[in-house]
Amino acid sequence: MGATTTSSDDVGRLYPVARKVLTPIFKSLWKVEVEGLEHVPASGGAIFCPNHTAAIDSFFLPLALPRQIKFVGKAEYMDSWKTRHLFPALGMIPIDRGGGSAAQRALDTAARVLEEGCYFGIYPEGTRSRNGKLHRGHTGPARLALRTGCPIVPVGLVGTRDVQPPEVKLPRPFKRVTVRFGRPIDVGRYADRAEDRMILRQIIDEVMYEIRELSGQEYVDEYATKKPESFPSAPSTSGMPLGVADGHRAATNGERAARRSSAEVLAPRT
């Protein structure tokens, strides 16, 4: 398959319609509670980093936000009639993962979305957690924040795994789901150290700590993905101001890594 060149401007045109249709359906099928909306930036770009335990996560998060959120996904979704129109309508920008430039395309696309003042979503674990635990985060969100100057908003999704457990194709109705937004993390103090891997690790560890507090998950200090990253290791930075609170780190014995998924298109290397 050739490179997918869908512009961020071409994505989400049907979002208002999709939201209008899906919101009442979701509210009738599940009891959805949203907490911490006061932490969501009312304007400008922001990077949303949720935990990821169910395929349906990518539906609950957009419906909980006051503005549209965009994210990148594998171009193969455009080959299926089931997802060809739905995913772009919800904000997915298809990226062809073939070839050495896939990581740079993903990074540039994400940066462009944020610089346009839009929300951008990325799962820092890089894929779904097959065991329900919170895994070590990849540093892609930190790189993106340092490049664009946008804050990182940690998100805890609770109950989505009960709605759609691993290997279950159809979601289970009448479950309770909670979407919790944490305080934005500003990494401005590290703007001049954007290529320092220790700084990137410190920032993403803070993000994962906050996600753990929001989701209540057990943390394992091991990647959920089989491969570490597909973001370029040293992207150019704009030197725009950012910042982060003092980091915390929790670690327990790791579990076997989960299988790789499309989210790895944005799963960066430490």
Number of C-alpha atoms within 10 A of each C-alpha: 8 10 15 17 13 15 12 21 10 12 20 22 14 16 19 14 12 16 17 12 11 15 15 11 11 16 13 12 14 17 13 19 13 16 15 12 16 10 14 21 16 11 10 13 24 26 27 25 25 28 30 29 24 24 19 16 21 19 15 19 20 20 22 19 15 11 15 17 23 26 27 26 25 19 22 16 19 18 9 9 9 10 13 15 16 17 22 25 21 25 26 25 27 26 24 21 23 13 9 10 14 20 24 17 21 24 23 15 21 26 20 17 22 22 17 12 13 19 26 25 23 26 24 30 29 32 28 27 22 19 16 17 21 27 31 23 31 29 29 28 30 27 27 23 29 31 22 23 24 30 27 30 23 29 29 24 24 23 19 23 24 16 22 20 20 16 9 12 9 10 17 15 14 14 16 15 19 20 25 23 27 23 17 22 22 21 23 20 13 20 19 15 15 24 17 12 16 11 17 23 19 18 28 27 21 21 30 28 20 23 25 22 15 22 22 14 16 14 21 17 16 18 23 30 25 15 15 18 20 22 26 20 17 11 16 12 18 13 16 15 18 21 20 19 14 8 15 14 14 14 12 10 8 15 14 12 16 16 13 14 15 17 20 28 25 30 26 25 18 15
